[in-house]
Amino acid sequence: APRTVLISGCSSGIGLELAVQLAHDHRQRYRVVATMRDLGKKGTLETAAGEALGQTLTVAQLDVCSEESVAQCLSCIQGGEVDVLVNNAGVGLVGPLEGLSLAAMQNVLDTNFFGAVRLVRAVLPGMKRRRKGHIVVISSVMGLQGVVFNEIYAASKFALEGFFESLAVQLLQFNIFITLVEPGPVATDFEGKLLEQVSTTEFPDTDPDTLHYFRDIYLPASRELFRSVGQSPQDVAQVIVKVIGSARPPLRRQTNDRYTPLAALKAVDPSGSLYVRTTHCLLFRWTRLLNLGLRCLACGCLRFRIWPR
Ligand code: NAD
């Protein structure tokens, strides 16, 4: 029988791509419940789903920040059984800490971390009863390493990593697997929404030096990173499809080879200094070269040393 896959955040990006790829599986192994907070945005997904709509893919409403919405969504699934849960819904937040509101920070944790916790608590009893299941979590390389001006977002992804690594131990007893997928930059609406947010935020209470580091050094470097090593949502979804199809899914799966050396810096030096100093150098020294017009030379250098192909 086809496995029921519930995915959160399918109105755009990785969630949308994943839903469509699974629904088009040529062996028809999946029945996809593609969920989104606002059903008014279902048009793009429905068009991309094509003939799969109403067959191997159905669309449902789900706000991961509402327990009521989670319960309502699960009650509409045939038999209430979810075989594969994909926690994909997420929001970003960048900027100097001093200039961000606590409410904005709490919203990131409530969506990215507690959103996944709400869904897991709802599907786990059924999975445990059936002694099978797979929980996939779209984490990030920022779940493995801190990134400047992304403190809260990274904290939300670190929280997911700790939570699910802990849970994975218990769930092996129930034949339930957990996979944390850790993409680097992905060309979705995600970055656009963040940049829009940043351009309309004043960042009060932030000193001029910090604002300069953020606006003139971090933001151009971040755009360059998305341009040079960014993956497409299709490529990331393909990796997730493989993970879902595997008999013994791994606990962690990075999607971008160019990030492996950066992640390895932490393993090589448990004191953490190597990672912090290297990323500091990358941002505050090497990007100065970018600003001097040595863009190609600097880019080549950056890729050669940190993201060798
Ligand atoms: P995206 O903005 O296209 O997708 C995120 C989706 O989550 C959106 O459809 C949004 O509407 C939905 N969402 C937000 N709050 C929600 C809520 N309360 N309930 C239900 N849905 C909600 O961006 P994306 O890149 O496809 O992001 C998907 C996941 O991938 C996120 O968890 C993100 O943190 C992660 N990720 C993204 C990148 C990147 O560079 N784009 C990199 C690593 C990890």
Boltz pocket constraint, residues with backbone or C-beta under 6 A from the ligand:
constraints:
  - pocket:
      binder: B
      contacts: [[A, 8], [A, 9], [A, 10], [A, 11], [A, 12], [A, 13], [A, 14], [A, 15], [A, 35], [A, 36], [A, 37], [A, 62], [A, 63], [A, 64], [A, 65], [A, 87], [A, 88], [A, 89], [A, 90], [A, 91], [A, 111], [A, 115], [A, 138], [A, 139], [A, 140], [A, 141], [A, 182], [A, 183], [A, 184], [A, 185], [A, 186], [A, 187], [A, 188], [A, 189], [A, 190], [A, 191], [A, 193], [A, 233]]
      max_distance: 6.0
